[in-house]
Amino acid sequence: MPTTRGRCLRLQRVAAICIAGLASHSLHFEGSFAAVNKIPKKVDAGALAQHGEDFCNELKHRGFAIVGFDLTKRRDALDWLESLAGKEDLQLANCGLQPGQARHETVSFPRPLQRLDLIPSDAAIEDTGAAAAVHLARELHNLSVSCLMAVARHENMPELLDLVAETPEPLHAAKEPSFLRANIYAGQDSAGPCWHLDLGLLTVAPAGSWPALMASPFHEAVGETAFLEELLDPDRDVLVFAGTALAVATAGRYTGLVHGVSAGRLKQTGTRVSMPYFLRPRSGAVLHKPVFSDEGLAYLYPAAVQPAGGAAVQPTLNGMLDLLRFHRDLYGRLCTRGQVVPMSVFSKPELQEKVRHGFYL
């Protein structure tokens, strides 16, 4: 059985490998920083087809993109969600929300907050606040698919669109479905930023009720402020950024945004509500090696969060990468101090060995 000291030493070796990898790819990042202006370029949602290159350059080189989009129900949804603060025994059925459509929980780690997950739906909901939140989820889902289409066209990767469900899956029917997550923060908070990456393909985030979302300072091309919500017109703009699934699906052409929430700003207000939408691979979706991928990353493919029929898939030489565990227990952990880790780091023999021995389905 590995000792605590042994595990610590292995983690230190992995960290050293990643630091060396970051150094070896510094020229690549410097080129990325030069590819975007200091002031972010906004692309309107209706112009994604015509200006997809601008959108993708922002997403790829800055770490996020700003998309202009009229959020008709944002304020109504925020008002309703703020009214739920402190209600630990929330009865979703009383709001007209069904179990497969919504779930509510209170968590204490890494910081205390309430979470309300909502699946986009066209169903009629009598509660006007809940109806506004579900309507917002539907709008953000459609926008996230449009953004993924822009990436697929720009990269000549139509297979990206096969990764998402035509209709959002119910919460109980998928391991990691696409949904809107309302985070309701209590205000008093002693945690740090809690730097992290998102699991999915794309995150589409309207401005929260109080600007506290931060990009890691290691994203050097962010621009004039790391508080990204301050760059938005709250009712007319959203942030779009990549997660681990898109980084793997594109063999590192896109890197997930390492981000967190400012504890200092949370203390300045009684309650903060954020409402990001997570577009994730559907159940049964398999990520295959892109034709342009470096062969040093070939062992990461195929990859899946929840392959059809569990792990029973076509046999391959490498097996199938467990994308959820890879994100949660390895890639995500390498970013917990704010580091922006390129996928190319995983071509290192030491990391290949680690992945092969613990992250396949």
HUVENGI-V869845 format. One record per residue. N is the residue number from 1. RES is the residue in one letter. OMEGA is omega in whole degrees, 0 to 359 (NA if undefined). Layout:
n	res	omega
N	RES	OMEGA
N	RES	OMEGA
This chain:
n	res	omega
1	M	181
2	P	177
3	T	177
4	T	179
5	R	180
6	G	178
7	R	179
8	C	180
9	L	179
10	R	178
11	L	178
12	Q	179
13	R	179
14	V	179
15	A	180
16	A	178
17	I	182
18	C	178
19	I	178
20	A	178
21	G	178
22	L	180
23	A	183
24	S	180
25	H	183
26	S	180
27	L	178
28	H	182
29	F	180
30	E	176
31	G	178
32	S	182
33	F	181
34	A	186
35	A	181
36	V	178
37	N	179
38	K	180
39	I	181
40	P	179
41	K	180
42	K	176
43	V	178
44	D	182
45	A	181
46	G	182
47	A	182
48	L	180
49	A	182
50	Q	185
51	H	180
52	G	179
53	E	177
54	D	180
55	F	183
56	C	177
57	N	177
58	E	182
59	L	186
60	K	189
61	H	178
62	R	183
63	G	177
64	F	175
65	A	175
66	I	180
67	V	176
68	G	186
69	F	183
70	D	184
71	L	189
72	T	185
73	K	184
74	R	184
75	R	178
76	D	178
77	A	179
78	L	180
79	D	181
80	W	182
81	L	178
82	E	179
83	S	180
84	L	184
85	A	178
86	G	180
87	K	183
88	E	182
89	D	182
90	L	178
91	Q	185
92	L	180
93	A	179
94	N	178
95	C	181
96	G	182
97	L	182
98	Q	183
99	P	180
100	G	183
101	Q	185
102	A	172
103	R	184
104	H	177
105	E	174
106	T	181
107	V	181
108	S	183
109	F	3
110	P	174
111	R	182
112	P	176
113	L	171
114	Q	176
115	R	173
116	L	180
117	D	183
118	L	175
119	I	176
120	P	183
121	S	174
122	D	182
123	A	178
124	A	180
125	I	185
126	E	180
127	D	186
128	T	179
129	G	178
130	A	179
131	A	179
132	A	180
133	A	179
134	V	176
135	H	178
136	L	178
137	A	180
138	R	178
139	E	183
140	L	176
141	H	181
142	N	179
143	L	181
144	S	177
145	V	177
146	S	178
147	C	178
148	L	177
149	M	179
150	A	178
151	V	181
152	A	179
153	R	184
154	H	182
155	E	184
156	N	181
157	M	180
158	P	181
159	E	178
160	L	182
161	L	177
162	D	183
163	L	185
164	V	180
165	A	176
166	E	176
167	T	181
168	P	183
169	E	175
170	P	183
171	L	183
172	H	186
173	A	183
174	A	180
175	K	179
176	E	183
177	P	172
178	S	179
179	F	169
180	L	177
181	R	173
182	A	176
183	N	181
184	I	184
185	Y	184
186	A	179
187	G	178
188	Q	190
189	D	179
190	S	180
191	A	174
192	G	181
193	P	184
194	C	182
195	W	180
196	H	170
197	L	172
198	D	183
199	L	198
200	G	177
201	L	179
202	L	169
203	T	177
204	V	190
205	A	169
206	P	175
207	A	175
208	G	181
209	S	179
210	W	186
211	P	180
212	A	179
213	L	183
214	M	167
215	A	178
216	S	176
217	P	176
218	F	170
219	H	189
220	E	182
221	A	182
222	V	181
223	G	190
224	E	181
225	T	176
226	A	178
227	F	195
228	L	181
229	E	178
230	E	179
231	L	189
232	L	159
233	D	193
234	P	183
235	D	184
236	R	182
237	D	172
238	V	170
239	L	175
240	V	177
241	F	187
242	A	173
243	G	184
244	T	183
245	A	179
246	L	177
247	A	179
248	V	183
249	A	181
250	T	178
251	A	174
252	G	175
253	R	175
254	Y	180
255	T	180
256	G	177
257	L	174
258	V	187
259	H	180
260	G	182
261	V	182
262	S	177
263	A	179
264	G	179
265	R	177
266	L	181
267	K	182
268	Q	183
269	T	181
270	G	182
271	T	172
272	R	176
273	V	171
274	S	187
275	M	179
276	P	173
277	Y	182
278	F	174
279	L	187
280	R	175
281	P	180
282	R	173
283	S	180
284	G	180
285	A	180
286	V	178
287	L	180
288	H	182
289	K	176
290	P	182
291	V	182
292	F	184
293	S	171
294	D	182
295	E	177
296	G	178
297	L	186
298	A	183
299	Y	179
300	L	185
301	Y	353
302	P	181
303	A	180
304	A	171
305	V	181
306	Q	182
307	P	179
308	A	179
309	G	182
310	G	182
311	A	182
312	A	182
313	V	177
314	Q	181
315	P	178
316	T	181
317	L	186
318	N	191
319	G	181
320	M	180
321	L	174
322	D	188
323	L	180
324	L	180
325	R	177
326	F	179
327	H	188
328	R	191
329	D	180
330	L	184
331	Y	180
332	G	181
333	R	179
334	L	184
335	C	188
336	T	173
337	R	177
338	G	182
339	Q	174
340	V	189
341	V	178
342	P	178
343	M	182
344	S	178
345	V	185
346	F	171
347	S	179
348	K	183
349	P	183
350	E	179
351	L	175
352	Q	181
353	E	181
354	K	181
355	V	183
356	R	185
357	H	181
358	G	188
359	F	175
360	Y	176
361	L	NA
